[in-house]
Amino acid sequence: MTIQQVLDQKVWAVIGATHKTDKFGYKIYKHLKNHGYEVYPVNPNIDSIDGDKCYSSLTDLPVVPNVVDFVVPEKVGLAAVDECKVLGIPTVWLQPGADKPAVVKKATEVGLNVIEDCVLVQLP
């Protein structure tokens, strides 16, 4: 899939979303919301972001998103790839820093569409 085709998908999850406003996990989550996306924050360490329920895992989401945006370290990313595969989530968007070679390789090997880019740059 192209970047535009992925951006046309309107149901996303952000794994590594955070309530800390200076972090990319917050900025990406809010940017997607502000652009009209249905977006779910995923972080087992917090309960909510700006009043929105935060989910502890992709499995806990009330819907299966079309895209999962990764803002997490390699170990968490590798586990999330497995979760995406099991849940049938077709596409992962790996932010700079989350796009470790092992994560890219695993996601590709299990058949996921992989985008390596910054959503803040690609979504004006």
Secondary structure, 3 states (H helix, E strand, C coil): CCHHHHHCCCEEEEECCCCCCCCHHHHHHHHHHHCCCEEEEECCCCCEECCEECECCHHHCCCCCCEEEECCCHHHHHHHHHHHHHHCCCEEEECCCCCCHHHHHHHHHCCCEEEECCHHHHCC
